[in-house]
């Protein structure tokens, strides 16, 4: 009887987080292939979206395309009673010093912000690229449909906004179409520079660049996998950080790599017949994308894209040679696949926007000890349920083991888990089960 009384006594009970958030199953399945197809067809109809193309026509060129994207965000906002702040973000890029900008040119991004209810100045971002190109990167007049590269990314971003604008989240979400990618990642540079100057609190950016092709140049047809590219550690780390990594590890545990793991984990949890392949590289070999300017400014960011590319449909003049059709035409886009990858973005945005802020000042200790100690600063958040301690083998790509501790904890000891044999991290956990990004410890617990 005493045991039964103690087992039911509240002082001994610790509430555990739910394993899943049911909303994310709905969000993962919500993207419409039909709506994505309609958006891609509309973007293709502008003929070319080259950065240097017509900006005044209502039917052709990048000017017409970006005004249409803004109008779509405005319509989405109307449907959610004005829940989006929609605007153009622009900067005059000089020709001097920019070999792909022959004359001073206005680069214009389209931005829509869904403000968080608790952290309006904290952001998770989803982006696609507005511009397109043919074989000659300076050719701004010939037809350049850019159906997959990158109307698919813009269509996915619009569709994610349609879905997530039906919900409210504590943290803000930014949906954006970035310009000038093919001319030198200018749209991302503009936004990242502004974010750095104004001290934006950015969780990370999901850069979607080509999410619609399933017929690879390698002959493989695959609609069940996608790639997530991420850099290992921030490029701007100081000498102290480098010394820390040399002695205590963390070479593959920077914020961008944690964001990639987050995408992978949510995909495995909330989607069916779809697998995220984490690529331990900033981007494809010798190539770049719009997450890079954010990485350059110290923000976490990853590239989400198809697994098997078709180079006959990238940066090509529309033509047929030796029986091979070249050009980024709409026939090369699989709308169901683009919808699946849009769902991956949407659940990642939702999970991070719903989660509490991550713990700060995470410290670790346990040298010449049979156990590992972790300490951190507690998070002040009304929905915080506690913290999840993660660890994994030093060669494992994903977190393998975890332990949950309550919200009052700011220190824990992992008994008989030797610090030398594993890598460790901590995430904040909300009452709905959503978690922050994992934070890798970067400071030793002082010895007493």
MOQUI-V428337 format. One record per residue. N is the residue number from 1. PSI is psi in whole degrees, -180 to 180 (none if undefined). Layout:
N	PSI
N	PSI
This chain:
1	-39
2	-41
3	-42
4	-40
5	-43
6	-38
7	-31
8	-1
9	127
10	-32
11	-21
12	-2
13	140
14	119
15	128
16	148
17	151
18	149
19	-31
20	163
21	111
22	-28
23	-33
24	-27
25	-43
26	-41
27	-40
28	-34
29	-5
30	-31
31	137
32	119
33	-34
34	-43
35	-40
36	-42
37	-45
38	-41
39	-42
40	-43
41	-39
42	-44
43	-40
44	-32
45	-14
46	3
47	-64
48	146
49	28
50	142
51	-34
52	11
53	-178
54	135
55	-4
56	-26
57	149
58	-9
59	-12
60	142
61	174
62	-29
63	-47
64	-38
65	-47
66	-32
67	-36
68	-41
69	-45
70	-42
71	-36
72	-44
73	-40
74	-41
75	-40
76	-41
77	-40
78	-38
79	-19
80	29
81	44
82	31
83	-9
84	139
85	111
86	131
87	164
88	144
89	120
90	160
91	141
92	117
93	122
94	152
95	-36
96	124
97	-2
98	100
99	-20
100	9
101	95
102	-21
103	157
104	128
105	136
106	122
107	126
108	120
109	155
110	128
111	138
112	123
113	125
114	102
115	138
116	152
117	-23
118	-34
119	72
120	-21
121	21
122	134
123	144
124	135
125	140
126	133
127	157
128	165
129	135
130	-40
131	162
132	171
133	165
134	-159
135	-46
136	113
137	-16
138	0
139	105
140	6
141	-37
142	157
143	130
144	84
145	-40
146	42
147	-47
148	-37
149	87
150	44
151	-29
152	-40
153	-39
154	-44
155	-40
156	-40
157	-43
158	-43
159	-38
160	-39
161	-40
162	-42
163	-52
164	-20
165	-10
166	-5
167	165
168	143
169	151
170	-35
171	150
172	150
173	133
174	128
175	129
176	143
177	119
178	140
179	166
180	23
181	-46
182	-20
183	-6
184	30
185	35
186	-40
187	-43
188	-39
189	-42
190	-49
191	-43
192	-40
193	-43
194	-42
195	-40
196	-45
197	-34
198	9
199	44
200	140
201	93
202	122
203	-44
204	171
205	136
206	103
207	116
208	111
209	98
210	90
211	22
212	-1
213	133
214	-5
215	100
216	155
217	-20
218	5
219	-3
220	135
221	119
222	119
223	20
224	-1
225	162
226	165
227	147
228	110
229	138
230	143
231	154
232	-49
233	157
234	142
235	-23
236	16
237	151
238	-179
239	-35
240	-42
241	-40
242	-39
243	-42
244	-47
245	-37
246	-38
247	-29
248	3
249	-176
250	14
251	-23
252	32
253	29
254	171
255	-37
256	-40
257	-35
258	-35
259	-41
260	-42
261	-36
262	-46
263	-46
264	-46
265	-43
266	-35
267	-45
268	-34
269	-42
270	-5
271	164
272	136
273	44
274	133
275	132
276	127
277	113
278	122
279	119
280	71
281	145
282	-45
283	-175
284	156
285	118
286	11
287	173
288	167
289	174
290	-2
291	-24
292	-45
293	-32
294	-42
295	-42
296	-29
297	4
298	6
299	150
300	144
301	145
302	161
303	127
304	128
305	170
306	159
307	-42
308	107
309	158
310	102
311	-16
312	-17
313	14
314	130
315	46
316	141
317	147
318	115
319	169
320	125
321	128
322	37
323	2
324	128
325	127
326	151
327	147
328	74
329	165
330	-23
331	-16
332	4
333	132
334	109
335	-33
336	-41
337	-44
338	-36
339	-39
340	-43
341	-30
342	-40
343	-39
344	-47
345	-45
346	-42
347	-32
348	-45
349	-47
350	-44
351	-44
352	-35
353	-26
354	-20
355	156
356	163
357	155
358	158
359	152
360	162
361	50
362	126
363	158
364	150
365	165
366	14
367	144
368	47
369	151
370	-4
371	164
372	135
373	141
374	143
375	148
376	164
377	132
378	153
379	132
380	104
381	133
382	-27
383	7
384	128
385	-31
386	-154
387	145
388	124
389	125
390	149
391	160
392	162
393	151
394	-18
395	1
396	137
397	-28
398	154
399	134
400	-34
401	154
402	161
403	135
404	137
405	153
406	170
407	-19
408	-10
409	138
410	11
411	146
412	155
413	126
414	96
415	135
416	24
417	105
418	128
419	-30
420	-24
421	-3
422	167
423	151
424	159
425	167
426	140
427	148
428	146
429	130
430	170
431	-24
432	1
433	-10
434	144
435	153
436	175
437	150
438	137
439	124
440	135
441	138
442	13
443	144
444	141
445	127
446	139
447	141
448	none
